[in-house]
Amino acid sequence: MRRSLSAHFCLPTLFFLRNASAFLAPASYAITPSTPSTSSLFSTADETAAIINESFVAPLHEIERRRNLAIISHPDSGKTTMTEKLLLYGGALQQAGAVRMKGEQRATQSDFMEMEKARGISISSTVMSFDYNTLHINILDTPGHQDFSEDTYRALAAADNAVMLLDAAKGLEPQTRKLFEVCRMRQLPLFTFVNKMDRPAMSPYEIMDQIEQEFGLETYPILWPIGDGERFKGVLDRIDNVVHLFDRGDRKSKAQVEQVPMDDLETLEKRIDDEELFEKLLEDQELLQELIAPLDMDRVIAGEQSPLFFGSAMTNFGVQLFLDKFCNMGTKPSGRLAKRKEEVKGKKAKESNADSGDDDEADELIAPDHGEFSGFVFKTQANLDPKHRDRLAYIRVVSGSFQKGMKVGHSRSKPGKKFQLAQAQTLFGSDRESVEVAYPGDVIGINNPGNFAIGDTLFTGNEQIAFPGIPSFSPEKFAFIRNPNPSTYKSFQKGVDQLLAEGAVQSLRQRNDDGGGPLILAAVGQLQFEVVQARLKSEYKVDSDLEAIGYTLARWADGGWDAVDKADADGKLFGIMIVQDRWQRPVLLFRNDWKAASVAEEEKYLELKPWSKPPMFE
């Protein structure tokens, strides 16, 4: 009997996942196949001018050659190391970095913040873009620690594919289970890479059973391991029926590989040089052929089957094989459902907004080959270049082509208002390079003067387009933040504002506070508070004091302020703190789950929810 997933989730998380699917699920979209282009992301001035003179439509061959991949895992499963090795084999790095540096080792490309280097963990999601053969690849390296789950979920909103990294010795772990459920809600094709085969590992069959029993997800082994730990020899590529035997060498460089056809048994036995492993390989091959259902890419795209790989990112075993298979099997950019309305100004705009009511349901597919540009902000970042105190908004291009200097509408600005995107950068960790043109599936960074927030939509054309906002989780830690040094007021305020805009933590204020009262920081975990204080100190040169508040969860009251006032007047909110979020919507802070559940059950008119979503239009 399959175990219930609910055993691994708190009720608020399950509620969030089940109700956030309107944003999370991309729409499937088929593009007529065309010959992939070998051109890079960057276009010549003549090519750019030709595109601008025609329209914002993206060339089909450029859409065809885009692939993006989010890497998810429980902490310490080797996710950032895997990212580095994909960059190494993709030709984007000459030497892979180390998560924890020793001696002459270089730092990883994706973990570039000082706190990430010191602790050896990913705190923020990172984007790396590079060309590989005829394809353009965007890799999103995400935090594994549960305190930074929100950043991971935002990155998954921008992804079309995901790879779930498992520790071969541990199998499925708590954070892996949570992230898998998000991938399922987003209907993302999910690849599975069982890492750290160079250490003692669980049986491959046991890992397959675990995935199927807990997730109801069938796996199809593509790379099958030969041994584990010190006896890990290599992998069998079941697609090409070739064994790849690896030599242990320099972990920073590409592994030396010998390929032996599976039907060349004499050479294979000699090269494996381990009778037990050789016999087991033959037995496994026959068993897998007889018992495992064939690979079905339609089922993979539907999230019903997961291609399964075994290897070791640390020792470079199987990484390039995975990259090559992903390039062949990964899905192209998909469309997104959005809400669309005609751009009108003045009195007509007010009437249009009044007529639209509160219907924020996305109901129209914006396909990659749509005639206008559209994209959404899934991340903002301050101080990628500390010398210039810059701010970037990370945009996932959904449709059309981005063109340098273009003017775009903004979903939360007044109808008719346009912003000129004077420049944009492709991203490679903290490194950036200017880009003239970008296409669906690409992630670009644009300068953010403070107008663009997470979940915002940018678009061209005469109709406003808004993709559903990215939901926020119920925080579990709350604290007042104060500046102990009045002389640093401006720097302190700037730092707090920019970190809040990044979504490093959420912010709350007491009711009717227009900004003059104490600010409340709200976080999923304690480590988020530590990151905020560390970044205020290192990036803005200011100290900060935190005063914890004794509440453990938040609920948004979708019934509105009238409902909150009624419950408060009736004495139903005793011991509950009433605050407001950045949109001035009512939020109730509870000391325990029991009280929150009791109020939600008895005062249904409050419409309490453990997650929130920003408005699509303003």
C-alpha positions as CSV (number, residue, x, y, z in Angstrom):
1,M,0.0,0.0,0.0
2,R,1.3,3.5,-0.9
3,R,2.0,5.8,2.0
4,S,0.0,9.0,2.1
5,L,1.9,12.2,1.2
6,S,0.0,14.0,3.8
7,A,2.2,12.3,6.4
8,H,5.1,14.5,5.2
9,F,3.3,17.9,5.0
10,C,1.9,20.3,7.6
11,L,-1.7,21.2,6.8
12,P,-0.9,24.8,5.7
13,T,1.6,23.5,3.1
14,L,-0.9,21.0,1.7
15,F,-3.5,23.8,1.6
16,F,-1.1,26.1,-0.2
17,L,-0.1,23.5,-2.8
18,R,-3.7,22.5,-3.6
19,N,-4.8,26.1,-4.0
20,A,-1.8,27.6,-5.7
21,S,-2.0,25.4,-8.8
22,A,-3.6,28.2,-10.8
23,F,-0.2,29.9,-10.9
24,L,2.0,26.9,-10.7
25,A,0.8,24.9,-13.6
26,P,2.1,25.9,-17.0
27,A,-0.1,25.2,-20.1
28,S,1.2,22.6,-22.5
29,Y,2.0,24.0,-25.9
30,A,3.3,22.3,-29.0
31,I,5.6,24.0,-31.5
32,T,6.0,22.7,-35.0
33,P,9.5,21.2,-35.1
34,S,12.2,23.1,-37.0
35,T,15.9,22.8,-37.5
36,P,17.7,24.1,-34.4
37,S,19.9,27.1,-34.9
38,T,23.5,27.2,-34.0
39,S,23.4,30.9,-33.4
40,S,24.1,32.1,-29.9
41,L,21.8,34.1,-27.6
42,F,23.4,37.2,-28.8
43,S,22.4,38.7,-32.2
44,T,24.2,41.1,-34.4
45,A,23.0,44.7,-34.8
46,D,21.6,44.0,-38.3
47,E,19.7,40.9,-37.1
48,T,18.3,42.9,-34.1
49,A,17.2,45.7,-36.4
50,A,15.5,43.3,-38.7
51,I,13.6,41.7,-35.8
52,I,12.6,45.1,-34.4
53,N,11.3,46.3,-37.8
54,E,9.1,43.3,-38.2
55,S,7.4,42.6,-34.8
56,F,8.0,41.1,-31.4
57,V,7.3,37.6,-32.6
58,A,10.1,35.1,-31.5
59,P,11.6,33.0,-34.3
60,L,10.4,29.4,-34.0
61,H,13.9,28.0,-34.3
62,E,15.0,30.1,-31.3
63,I,12.1,28.8,-29.2
64,E,12.9,25.3,-30.3
65,R,16.5,25.5,-29.0
66,R,15.7,26.8,-25.5
67,R,15.8,24.4,-22.5
68,N,15.7,25.4,-18.8
69,L,16.1,23.2,-15.8
70,A,15.6,23.8,-12.1
71,I,17.7,21.6,-9.7
72,I,15.9,20.7,-6.5
73,S,16.9,18.5,-3.5
74,H,17.1,18.1,0.2
75,P,20.1,20.0,1.7
76,D,23.5,18.3,1.3
77,S,22.4,16.1,-1.6
78,G,25.1,17.7,-3.9
79,K,22.8,20.1,-5.7
80,T,25.3,23.0,-6.1
81,T,28.1,20.6,-7.0
82,M,25.9,19.1,-9.7
83,T,25.2,22.6,-11.0
84,E,29.0,23.3,-11.2
85,K,29.6,20.0,-13.0
86,L,26.9,20.7,-15.6
87,L,28.5,24.0,-16.2
88,L,31.9,22.3,-16.6
89,Y,30.6,19.7,-19.1
90,G,28.5,22.4,-20.8
91,G,31.8,24.3,-21.5
92,A,30.8,27.3,-19.4
93,L,33.6,26.6,-16.8
94,Q,37.1,25.5,-17.3
95,Q,37.3,24.2,-13.7
96,A,34.5,23.3,-11.3
97,G,34.4,25.1,-7.9
98,A,33.9,23.6,-4.4
99,V,31.0,24.3,-2.1
100,R,33.4,24.5,0.8
101,M,36.7,25.9,-0.3
102,K,40.0,24.6,0.8
103,G,43.4,25.8,-0.2
104,E,43.5,26.7,-3.9
105,Q,39.9,25.6,-4.7
106,R,37.8,28.2,-6.4
107,A,34.3,29.1,-5.1
108,T,31.2,27.8,-6.9
109,Q,29.7,30.0,-9.6
110,S,26.2,29.7,-8.1
111,D,27.0,30.3,-4.4
112,F,28.6,33.7,-4.6
113,M,27.2,35.5,-1.5
114,E,29.7,35.6,1.4
115,M,27.3,33.8,3.7
116,E,26.8,31.0,1.2
117,K,30.6,30.6,0.9
118,A,31.0,30.6,4.7
119,R,28.2,28.1,5.5
120,G,28.5,26.0,2.4
121,I,24.8,26.2,1.6
122,S,22.6,27.9,-1.1
123,I,20.7,30.8,0.4
124,S,19.3,32.3,-2.9
125,S,18.3,30.8,-6.2
126,T,20.8,31.5,-9.0
127,V,20.5,31.4,-12.8
128,M,23.3,30.3,-15.1
129,S,22.8,30.5,-18.9
130,F,25.1,29.0,-21.5
131,D,25.1,27.5,-25.0
132,Y,25.7,23.7,-25.4
133,N,25.9,22.3,-28.9
134,T,22.9,23.7,-30.7
135,L,20.9,24.5,-27.6
136,H,20.7,27.4,-25.2
137,I,20.5,26.1,-21.6
138,N,19.2,28.0,-18.5
139,I,19.9,26.3,-15.2
140,L,18.3,27.4,-12.0
141,D,20.2,26.3,-8.9
142,T,17.8,26.5,-5.9
143,P,18.3,26.5,-2.1
144,G,17.7,23.2,-0.4
145,H,17.3,24.4,3.1
146,Q,13.6,24.6,4.2
147,D,14.0,28.1,5.6
148,F,14.5,29.3,2.0
149,S,11.7,27.3,0.4
150,E,9.9,30.3,-1.0
151,D,12.9,31.2,-3.1
152,T,12.9,27.7,-4.5
153,Y,9.2,27.8,-5.3
154,R,9.7,31.1,-7.2
155,A,12.4,29.5,-9.3
156,L,10.2,26.6,-10.1
157,A,7.6,29.1,-11.4
158,A,10.2,30.0,-14.1
159,A,11.1,26.4,-15.0
160,D,9.9,24.1,-17.7
161,N,11.8,21.0,-16.4
162,A,13.2,19.9,-13.0
163,V,15.7,17.4,-11.9
164,M,15.3,15.9,-8.4
165,L,18.6,15.1,-6.8
166,L,18.7,12.3,-4.3
167,D,21.5,11.2,-2.0
168,A,22.1,7.5,-2.9
169,A,22.6,6.6,0.8
170,K,19.4,8.3,2.0
171,G,16.8,8.2,-0.7
172,L,13.8,10.4,-0.3
173,E,14.1,13.1,2.4
174,P,11.6,15.6,3.9
175,Q,12.5,18.6,1.7
176,T,12.6,16.4,-1.4
177,R,9.1,15.3,-0.7
178,K,7.8,18.9,-0.4
179,L,9.5,20.0,-3.6
180,F,8.3,17.0,-5.5
181,E,4.7,18.0,-4.7
182,V,5.3,21.5,-6.0
183,C,6.7,20.0,-9.3
184,R,3.7,17.8,-9.5
185,M,1.3,20.8,-9.1
186,R,3.3,22.7,-11.7
187,Q,3.0,19.6,-14.0
188,L,6.8,19.8,-14.6
189,P,8.5,16.9,-16.3
190,L,10.7,15.5,-13.6
191,F,14.1,13.9,-14.1
192,T,15.7,12.0,-11.2
193,F,19.4,11.9,-10.6
194,V,20.6,9.6,-7.7
195,N,23.9,11.3,-6.6
196,K,26.9,10.3,-4.5
197,M,27.2,6.7,-5.9
198,D,30.9,7.0,-5.1
199,R,29.8,6.4,-1.5
200,P,28.0,3.3,0.0
201,A,24.5,3.5,-1.3
202,M,21.0,2.0,-1.1
203,S,20.0,-0.6,-3.7
204,P,18.9,1.0,-6.9
205,Y,15.8,-1.1,-6.8
206,E,15.0,0.1,-3.3
207,I,15.2,3.7,-4.4
208,M,12.9,3.0,-7.4
209,D,10.4,1.3,-5.0
210,Q,10.6,4.3,-2.6
211,I,9.8,6.8,-5.4
212,E,6.9,4.8,-6.8
213,Q,5.4,3.9,-3.4
214,E,5.6,7.4,-1.9
215,F,5.0,9.5,-5.0
216,G,3.0,7.2,-7.3
217,L,5.7,8.0,-9.9
218,E,7.0,5.3,-12.2
219,T,10.7,5.5,-13.0
220,Y,12.6,4.4,-16.1
221,P,16.3,3.8,-15.4
222,I,18.4,5.3,-18.2
223,L,21.8,5.3,-16.5
224,W,22.2,2.2,-14.3
225,P,25.0,2.0,-11.8
226,I,27.7,-0.6,-11.7
227,G,28.6,-0.9,-8.0
228,D,28.8,1.8,-5.4
229,G,31.2,3.3,-3.0
230,E,34.9,2.4,-3.7
231,R,33.6,-0.3,-6.1
232,F,31.6,2.2,-8.3
233,K,32.9,1.5,-11.8
234,G,30.5,3.4,-14.0
235,V,27.1,3.2,-15.6
236,L,25.2,1.3,-18.2
237,D,23.4,3.7,-20.7
238,R,20.3,1.6,-21.4
239,I,19.3,3.8,-24.3
240,D,22.5,3.2,-26.3
241,N,23.3,-0.1,-24.7
242,V,26.8,1.1,-23.9
243,V,28.7,0.8,-20.6
244,H,30.7,3.9,-19.5
245,L,33.6,3.1,-17.2
246,F,35.2,6.0,-15.3
247,D,38.6,6.6,-14.0
248,R,38.8,8.5,-10.7
249,G,40.9,11.6,-11.2
250,D,40.9,15.3,-10.6
251,R,37.5,16.2,-9.2
252,K,37.7,19.7,-10.7
253,S,38.1,18.5,-14.3
254,K,36.3,16.2,-16.6
255,A,36.4,12.5,-15.8
256,Q,38.2,10.1,-18.1
257,V,35.7,7.7,-19.6
258,E,36.0,4.4,-21.5
259,Q,33.0,3.2,-23.5
260,V,32.4,-0.5,-24.0
261,P,29.4,-1.9,-26.0
262,M,27.2,-4.0,-23.8
263,D,27.4,-6.9,-26.3
264,D,31.3,-7.0,-26.1
265,L,31.2,-9.2,-23.0
266,E,34.8,-10.3,-23.1
267,T,36.2,-6.7,-23.1
268,L,33.5,-5.6,-20.6
269,E,34.4,-8.4,-18.1
270,K,38.1,-7.6,-18.4
271,R,37.6,-3.8,-17.9
272,I,35.2,-4.1,-15.0
273,D,37.7,-6.5,-13.3
274,D,35.2,-7.6,-10.7
275,E,33.4,-10.9,-11.3
276,E,30.6,-10.1,-8.9
277,L,29.9,-6.7,-10.4
278,F,30.1,-8.1,-13.9
279,E,27.6,-10.9,-13.2
280,K,25.3,-8.5,-11.4
281,L,25.3,-6.1,-14.4
282,L,24.2,-8.9,-16.7
283,E,21.5,-9.9,-14.3
284,D,20.3,-6.3,-13.8
285,Q,20.2,-5.7,-17.6
286,E,18.0,-8.8,-18.2
287,L,15.7,-8.0,-15.2
288,L,15.2,-4.4,-16.2
289,Q,14.3,-5.3,-19.8
290,E,11.7,-7.8,-18.6
291,L,10.1,-5.9,-15.7
292,I,10.3,-2.2,-16.5
293,A,7.7,-0.5,-18.7
294,P,9.2,1.2,-21.8
295,L,10.1,4.9,-21.7
296,D,7.1,7.0,-22.8
297,M,7.9,10.7,-23.3
298,D,4.2,11.6,-23.3
299,R,4.0,10.2,-19.8
300,V,7.3,12.0,-18.8
301,I,5.8,15.3,-20.0
302,A,2.6,14.6,-18.1
303,G,4.6,13.9,-14.9
304,E,3.6,10.2,-14.8
305,Q,7.1,8.8,-15.5
306,S,10.5,10.0,-14.5
307,P,13.8,9.2,-16.3
308,L,16.2,7.9,-13.7
309,F,19.9,8.4,-13.7
310,F,22.7,7.3,-11.3
311,G,26.1,8.9,-10.9
312,S,28.4,11.1,-8.8
313,A,28.6,14.8,-9.3
314,M,31.6,15.1,-7.0
315,T,33.7,12.6,-9.1
316,N,32.1,13.6,-12.5
317,F,30.6,10.2,-13.1
318,G,27.6,10.3,-15.3
319,V,27.1,14.1,-15.4
320,Q,27.8,14.7,-19.1
321,L,25.6,11.7,-19.9
322,F,22.8,13.3,-18.0
323,L,23.3,16.6,-19.7
324,D,23.2,15.0,-23.1
325,K,20.0,13.0,-22.3
326,F,18.3,16.0,-20.9
327,C,19.0,18.1,-24.0
328,N,17.3,15.3,-26.1
329,M,14.4,14.7,-23.7
330,G,13.7,18.0,-21.9
331,T,10.7,20.0,-22.9
332,K,10.8,23.3,-24.8
333,P,9.4,26.5,-23.4
334,S,5.7,26.3,-22.5
335,G,2.9,28.8,-22.5
336,R,1.3,30.3,-19.5
337,L,-2.3,31.1,-18.6
338,A,-2.9,34.8,-18.0
339,K,-5.6,37.4,-17.4
340,R,-5.9,39.9,-20.2
341,K,-7.8,43.2,-20.5
342,E,-7.7,46.0,-22.9
343,E,-5.5,49.0,-21.9
344,V,-7.7,52.0,-21.3
345,K,-7.0,55.3,-19.7
346,G,-8.7,57.9,-17.5
347,K,-12.4,57.5,-16.6
348,K,-12.7,54.4,-18.9
349,A,-9.9,52.7,-16.9
350,K,-11.7,53.3,-13.6
351,E,-15.0,51.9,-15.1
352,S,-13.1,48.9,-16.5
353,N,-11.5,48.2,-13.1
354,A,-14.9,48.5,-11.4
355,D,-16.5,46.1,-13.9
356,S,-13.7,43.5,-13.6
357,G,-14.5,43.1,-9.8
358,D,-12.3,40.6,-8.0
359,D,-12.1,38.1,-10.8
360,D,-8.3,37.4,-11.0
361,E,-8.5,34.0,-12.5
362,A,-6.1,33.4,-15.4
363,D,-8.1,32.1,-18.3
364,E,-6.2,32.7,-21.5
365,L,-3.1,30.9,-22.9
366,I,-0.2,33.1,-23.8
367,A,1.9,30.8,-26.1
368,P,5.6,31.3,-26.8
369,D,4.9,32.3,-30.4
370,H,2.4,35.0,-29.3
371,G,2.8,38.2,-31.3
372,E,3.7,40.3,-28.4
373,F,6.4,40.2,-25.7
374,S,5.4,39.1,-22.2
375,G,7.3,37.9,-19.2
376,F,7.1,37.8,-15.4
377,V,9.4,38.7,-12.5
378,F,10.2,35.7,-10.3
379,K,13.1,37.1,-8.4
380,T,14.7,40.4,-7.5
381,Q,18.3,40.8,-6.3
382,A,20.2,43.8,-4.8
383,N,23.9,44.3,-4.7
384,L,25.1,41.8,-7.2
385,D,27.7,44.4,-7.8
386,P,28.3,45.9,-4.3
387,K,30.3,48.8,-5.7
388,H,27.3,50.2,-7.6
389,R,24.5,49.1,-5.3
390,D,22.6,47.9,-8.3
391,R,19.2,46.1,-8.3
392,L,18.1,43.5,-10.8
393,A,14.7,42.0,-11.6
394,Y,14.9,38.5,-13.0
395,I,12.4,38.1,-15.9
396,R,11.3,34.8,-17.3
397,V,10.4,35.5,-21.0
398,V,7.1,33.8,-21.8
399,S,6.3,35.0,-25.3
400,G,7.7,37.1,-28.1
401,S,11.2,38.5,-28.1
402,F,12.8,40.9,-25.7
403,Q,14.6,43.7,-27.6
404,K,17.0,46.2,-26.0
405,G,15.4,49.6,-25.6
406,M,11.8,48.3,-25.9
407,K,9.0,49.9,-24.0
408,V,6.7,47.7,-21.9
409,G,3.6,48.0,-19.9
410,H,3.5,46.9,-16.3
411,S,0.6,44.9,-14.8
412,R,0.5,46.9,-11.5
413,S,1.0,50.4,-13.0
414,K,-1.6,52.7,-14.4
415,P,-2.9,51.7,-17.9
416,G,-0.9,53.3,-20.6
417,K,2.2,53.9,-18.5
418,K,5.3,52.5,-20.2
419,F,8.8,51.6,-19.0
420,Q,11.8,51.6,-21.3
421,L,14.1,48.6,-20.8
422,A,17.3,50.3,-21.8
423,Q,19.5,47.3,-21.1
424,A,19.4,43.7,-20.0
425,Q,21.9,41.1,-19.0
426,T,22.2,37.4,-19.3
427,L,23.1,35.8,-15.9
428,F,25.8,33.5,-14.8
429,G,25.7,33.5,-11.0
430,S,26.9,36.9,-10.1
431,D,28.5,37.5,-13.5
432,R,26.5,39.4,-16.2
433,E,26.8,40.2,-19.8
434,S,24.8,42.6,-21.8
435,V,22.2,41.1,-24.2
436,E,20.4,42.6,-27.2
437,V,17.7,40.0,-27.7
438,A,16.1,37.2,-25.6
439,Y,13.4,34.6,-26.4
440,P,10.8,32.5,-24.6
441,G,12.4,30.3,-22.0
442,D,15.3,32.7,-21.4
443,V,15.9,34.4,-18.0
444,I,17.3,37.9,-18.2
445,G,18.1,40.5,-15.6
446,I,16.9,44.1,-16.1
447,N,17.7,47.1,-14.0
448,N,15.1,47.6,-11.3
449,P,14.6,51.2,-10.1
450,G,12.1,49.9,-7.5
451,N,9.1,49.6,-9.8
452,F,9.2,45.8,-10.4
453,A,8.3,43.3,-7.7
454,I,8.1,39.5,-7.6
455,G,5.1,38.3,-9.6
456,D,4.8,41.4,-11.8
457,T,4.1,41.0,-15.5
458,L,5.8,43.0,-18.3
459,F,4.2,43.1,-21.7
460,T,3.9,44.9,-25.1
461,G,0.7,45.6,-27.0
462,N,-2.5,47.4,-26.4
463,E,-3.9,44.9,-23.9
464,Q,-2.8,44.5,-20.3
465,I,-1.5,41.0,-19.5
466,A,-1.0,39.6,-16.0
467,F,0.2,36.2,-15.1
468,P,-1.0,35.0,-11.7
469,G,1.1,36.4,-8.9
470,I,3.5,34.1,-7.1
471,P,2.0,33.0,-3.8
472,S,3.7,33.5,-0.4
473,F,3.8,31.0,2.4
474,S,2.5,31.4,5.9
475,P,5.5,32.6,8.0
476,E,6.3,30.9,11.3
477,K,8.7,33.4,12.8
478,F,8.0,37.0,13.6
479,A,10.1,39.8,15.0
480,F,10.2,43.6,15.2
481,I,13.3,45.0,13.5
482,R,14.9,48.2,14.7
483,N,17.8,50.4,13.9
484,P,20.0,50.9,17.0
485,N,21.9,53.8,15.4
486,P,19.8,56.8,14.3
487,S,22.7,58.3,12.3
488,T,22.4,55.4,9.8
489,Y,18.7,55.8,9.2
490,K,18.9,56.2,5.5
491,S,21.2,53.3,4.9
492,F,19.2,51.1,7.2
493,Q,15.9,52.0,5.5
494,K,17.4,51.4,2.1
495,G,18.8,48.1,3.1
496,V,15.5,46.9,4.6
497,D,13.4,48.1,1.7
498,Q,15.6,46.4,-0.9
499,L,15.9,43.1,1.0
500,L,12.1,43.0,1.5
501,A,11.7,43.6,-2.3
502,E,13.8,40.5,-2.9
503,G,11.4,38.5,-0.8
504,A,14.2,37.6,1.7
505,V,11.5,37.8,4.3
506,Q,7.9,39.1,4.4
507,S,6.9,42.4,6.0
508,L,3.9,43.2,8.2
509,R,2.7,46.3,10.0
510,Q,0.1,47.1,12.6
511,R,-3.2,48.2,11.2
512,N,-3.4,51.7,9.6
513,D,0.4,52.0,9.9
514,D,1.5,54.0,6.8
515,G,5.2,53.4,7.5
516,G,5.9,55.3,10.6
517,G,5.5,52.5,13.1
518,P,7.6,49.5,13.9
519,L,8.2,47.0,11.0
520,I,7.5,43.4,11.6
521,L,9.6,40.8,9.7
522,A,8.0,37.5,9.0
523,A,9.9,34.4,8.0
524,V,9.5,30.7,7.3
525,G,12.6,29.9,9.4
526,Q,15.1,31.5,11.8
527,L,17.9,31.4,9.3
528,Q,16.1,34.0,7.1
529,F,16.4,36.5,9.9
530,E,20.1,35.7,10.2
531,V,20.6,36.3,6.5
532,V,18.8,39.7,6.6
533,Q,21.0,40.9,9.5
534,A,24.2,39.6,8.0
535,R,23.4,41.3,4.6
536,L,22.5,44.5,6.3
537,K,25.8,44.5,8.0
538,S,28.0,43.4,5.0
539,E,26.2,45.2,2.2
540,Y,24.7,48.3,3.8
541,K,27.2,48.7,6.8
542,V,24.4,49.0,9.4
543,D,23.5,47.1,12.5
544,S,20.0,45.9,13.4
545,D,18.2,44.6,16.4
546,L,15.5,42.0,16.3
547,E,12.8,41.5,19.0
548,A,11.0,38.2,18.6
549,I,7.2,38.1,18.8
550,G,5.5,35.1,20.4
551,Y,3.4,34.0,17.4
552,T,3.9,30.9,15.3
553,L,1.8,31.2,12.2
554,A,-0.2,33.7,10.1
555,R,-3.5,33.5,8.3
556,W,-4.7,36.0,5.7
557,A,-8.4,37.0,6.2
558,D,-9.8,37.0,2.7
559,G,-13.1,38.1,4.2
560,G,-11.6,41.6,4.5
561,W,-11.4,44.2,7.2
562,D,-15.2,44.2,7.8
563,A,-15.1,40.5,8.7
564,V,-12.1,41.1,11.0
565,D,-13.9,44.0,12.7
566,K,-17.0,41.8,13.3
567,A,-14.9,39.0,14.8
568,D,-13.0,41.4,16.9
569,A,-16.1,43.1,18.2
570,D,-17.6,39.7,19.0
571,G,-14.5,38.9,21.1
572,K,-13.4,36.0,18.8
573,L,-9.9,37.4,18.3
574,F,-8.7,37.5,21.9
575,G,-4.9,36.8,22.0
576,I,-4.6,37.2,18.3
577,M,-2.5,39.9,16.8
578,I,-4.2,41.9,13.9
579,V,-1.7,43.2,11.3
580,Q,-1.7,44.1,7.7
581,D,0.5,43.0,4.8
582,R,2.2,45.2,2.1
583,W,-1.1,45.4,0.2
584,Q,-2.9,46.6,3.4
585,R,-4.8,43.3,3.6
586,P,-5.7,41.9,7.0
587,V,-3.5,39.2,8.5
588,L,-4.0,37.4,11.8
589,L,-1.1,36.1,13.9
590,F,-1.8,33.0,16.0
591,R,0.2,31.4,18.8
592,N,-0.6,27.8,17.9
593,D,-2.2,25.7,15.2
594,W,-5.1,24.8,17.5
595,K,-6.3,28.4,17.9
596,A,-6.0,29.1,14.1
597,A,-8.0,25.9,13.2
598,S,-10.6,26.8,15.8
599,V,-11.1,30.3,14.6
600,A,-11.2,29.2,10.9
601,E,-13.9,26.6,11.7
602,E,-16.1,28.8,13.9
603,E,-15.8,32.1,12.0
604,K,-15.9,30.9,8.4
605,Y,-16.8,34.4,7.2
606,L,-13.2,35.4,7.9
607,E,-12.1,33.1,5.0
608,L,-8.7,32.4,6.6
609,K,-5.9,31.1,4.3
610,P,-2.3,30.1,5.0
611,W,-1.0,31.7,1.8
612,S,-1.4,34.9,-0.1
613,K,-1.1,36.0,-3.7
614,P,-0.5,39.6,-4.8
615,P,-3.1,41.3,-7.0
616,M,-2.7,40.8,-10.7
617,F,-3.7,44.4,-11.6
618,E,-3.9,47.6,-9.6
